[in-house]
Amino acid sequence: MERDDGAHVIEASTPLQVVTERAAPTMVLTEARIGPPGAPGEIGPAGGTAFARVSDGALSALRIVWEDGAGVVRMLDYRDAEHINLLAGLTLTAAAAAGPVTVQRAGPVDDDAWSWVAGRVWLGADGIPTQTPPADGYDVLIGYAVSPTRLYLDIQDHINLE
């Protein structure tokens, strides 16, 4: 159909109207095709909260870390009074030197090397999760084990034991 001003109007069976200028070629697609896959997205487990940060040096996976104002993460110890309020989460990846790591704050984390007993898990020495509650320093419940190889992160506020 052509309007009085010379523009073409294409009407579809659905409530859609496309208006083009006369000089512009008109193309109507009747079938959609899936394009090539894009680049992978940011790492993140289903049901969890993960984010990328940078370590200040070599850092193992599966360690509890704290984050400074520049987004740099460092291992957190249950006795670290200066940084206990800055707990960021659990590293999912390792760094051989200063470099990118993935940190998870909440949700399930699986690792075949673990051998948990179902129950609570706390922040331990050198950022290592443990099922032994601390007797001094800070009591930081980081979550609970639901199977020998699965930890569900649910980080709670710390309690000063000293």
Summary of the structure (lengths in Angstrom):
residues: 162
radius of gyration: 26.5
end to end distance: 82.8
largest distance: 85.8
contacts: 428
relative contact order: 0.16
helix: 4%
strand: 40%
